Amino acid sequence: MPKNSINPKKLLLTKWTAVKPINKQKHFLVSRVILPEPPDERIEFVELEAIFSKKLQVISWRELSDPETWVQGWE
């Protein structure tokens, strides 16, 4: 996936694989796009849910464009 091809408004419910497992978790789902305050600001963060453990974490959506950290889809 080329850099800058991710649209933060279309990330909700997309699937991601961590290149290096995070707390023994590899598969994640974008469970929430965190809307900014005020609403006319840019989207900065998304909430990822680990599929197996259901643990949540908030990251900058731009981190998902790093191919050394994340791969879109479940591998």
Residue pairs with C-beta under 8 A, 6 or more apart in sequence:
1 65
1 67
1 72
3 65
4 65
5 65
6 61
6 62
6 64
6 65
8 33
8 42
8 43
8 46
8 61
9 33
9 43
11 30
11 33
11 46
11 61
11 64
12 30
12 32
12 33
13 29
13 30
13 31
14 29
14 30
14 72
15 27
15 28
15 29
15 72
15 73
15 74
16 27
16 28
16 29
16 30
16 48
16 64
16 70
16 71
16 72
16 73
16 74
17 26
17 27
17 28
17 70
17 71
17 72
17 73
17 74
17 75
18 25
18 26
18 27
18 28
18 69
18 70
19 67
19 68
19 69
19 70
19 71
20 69
22 50
22 57
23 50
23 53
23 55
25 50
25 51
25 52
25 53
25 55
27 50
27 51
27 52
27 74
28 48
28 49
28 50
28 51
29 48
29 49
29 51
30 46
30 47
30 48
30 49
31 47
31 48
31 49
31 56
32 46
32 47
33 43
33 46
33 47
33 61
34 43
34 44
34 45
34 46
34 47
34 58
35 43
36 42
36 43
36 44
43 61
44 60
44 61
45 58
45 59
45 60
45 61
46 58
46 59
46 61
46 64
47 56
47 57
47 58
48 56
48 57
48 58
48 59
49 55
49 56
50 56
50 57
51 74
63 69
63 70
64 70
64 72
